[in-house]
Amino acid sequence: MPIIAHIVITDAPNTTLAFLWLGVLLLLIGWLLLRRWRQHVGVDSAGTDLLKAVEPTEPTPQNPTLTPQTHRQLIATMLGGGLLLVVLGQLAFAHLPIGARWAVGGVMVLGGALFLWAGSRVRPDGLASDWVSARLHQLGQRLGVVGWQTLLLLLAVLLTFLAWLAAGDLWLAHRWDVSVVAWLLAIGFMLLGGVPLTEYRFWLRRDLGLVRWEWWLLLGLIVGAWLLRGTAVTQFPNTFSGDEGSAGLHAALFVRGQANNWFTIGWFSFPSFYYALQSVFIDLFGQTIEAVRYFAALGGVLAVVATYFLARVMFGRGTAVPAALLMMGSHYHIHMSRIGLNNIWDSLFVALVLAGVWLGWRTGRRLPWLLAGVALGLGQYFYVSVRVLPLLLLIWLAGLWWRRRVQWQQQLVNMLLCAGTAVVTVLPLGIYFATHWAEFQAPLNRVTIMGERMTNMAAAAGVSEGVIVLRQMGQAALGFTHEPLQLLYAPGVPLLLPMAASLFLLGFIWGVLRLDGRFGLLLLPILSVIFLSGFSQDPPASQRFILALPSVMVLVALPLGLVGGWLRQFWPAGREWVGLGTAVLLIALVLIDITFYFGSLYESYTLGGDNTVVATKIAYDLQDEPETPDVYFFGFPRMGYFSLATIPYLAPNVQAVDLVEPLTAPPDWQITQPTMMIFLPERLDELRFVQEAWENGRYEEIRDENNRLLYAVYRIEP
């Protein structure tokens, strides 16, 4: 009998319950603040166009003297912040190794000193003079905020450092609750401390710059995107890949309490934060295909909404509506949203970053900058394609410094706070990767062709290495419009189907001809995909294109918006006909992709190939067994029971053993409960030895719809 070791499950925080309580608390606080501010300042129900909201931000009044009111606010923030550092440090201290205790002790000392200093300034007749508050007030004047907000920014740095210390390097954090609370507070402090309060009032008075019908449009996009991504997830695709199973197994560790650290790595050296979030769905829906894929579908839905905002802030509603609808119906985006991996989330974060950065640059408002910083930091916790985004932003900002130096200097504080917010958000994970550099490089090393592989490719083709790189870049560029995608998603077609590809080429050419800061920001992700594909395997590799997809959809929609606007201008009397024609063309574009994905694609495409088909079918059969059987699997060298995580994830209670070496005689295993001997066709000749040992077994053959033998089963009832 094969024996599987069971890991003892220790008491651990209920991740799902913690997420639910935290979400309810944040929603309640946000609703109360929103209601209070809306009642206080009034709301312009007509909304404000985001592109026209360019009047200068109402600055914090410049008052070099520390007033009694601002002094009281600073002292209160010192008392609360100092106490917070001491309490969180105390909660974590006893659970840390000796080296980390010194660092946490230092944070506690700073918190205690801050608390005692603030307390010493409180006198019966008022507040004593305070040089610390005066310096914080002066710094706040330079940053455009008040003194207590400046203190929040400094506290955010200490809190995110404390989050890393409380987390540690292992799957089980030293103190999970402290690490999570400190990290969330750090991000919140950056958003609250870095933006003038008058700017928050500005956005709330204007319903975030959206008119009422746009809110209904966004709701429709959410519903439509979910229907295309979050329904029938076990049918399209109808197999469950080993990669999805591996991701699900690691997420299940969070459910069982065997992992709880958000700031380390999980399966395949990807950050563990993704698996922590995915575990919420497994906790709610069980260890099922739906649980793994629902979370990816959620990322795809949010990316559709983010694409609307990206096109909205760059080109207005005429381009935003078709861009969001095209993203909603994209066969590529639908598929990547229907597999339970982290890739799809990069399309959300890149859209948020580009939208926030451009809106901040265009309007001079700070909140978009800081939200872009949060998105940039959070994106590092998901798939790896977004790692290039900080470099792309630096290239873009360098170009603006050359072309728009005066405006660049005016926006310097906003850019620095955006960078600071991103650093605070990613710091716990960043420190981990800095001390485990091999884990950071692992996803890149798996796909690079640099080194010996490049040399071999050049020798085999009889060309230089430079030519190999250029050829691969060319293949990647054609992957947008002509060359079929490969690897993770191999549909036999390029990213864009012919009609959409034609519009994309028009939009791309228009962007190059009209190149400015806006188009430069939009084109950089596309160019980076092409450039980096020159140094990675098998272009056009489908998973590399996720970074560029929001930009691609905006460029596909751009000609529709431009031509529609021109026709309305030249033919005012035919505005309705122009709108109708645009709508018909847009609906056709969307339906072409949708019918391709849910129709003709699956006549030839299978996620994962033949082994995944076999593994998925075996997992389903094991789930249907009335009593959990033991399994002996005859699959090597083609496939092992555990070589794909499909079966272990979907049938976690089955005890199984892989038979690596072929049988040469009847086995003498002790069978004490129902047992399934599973044979792949390549090893079916060994069945005779099993039948000699257990003559009363029952033989079955499992075939596909084309009557092709997938595997055979010999059932033994002791």
Disulfide bonds with the S-S distance in Angstrom:
none
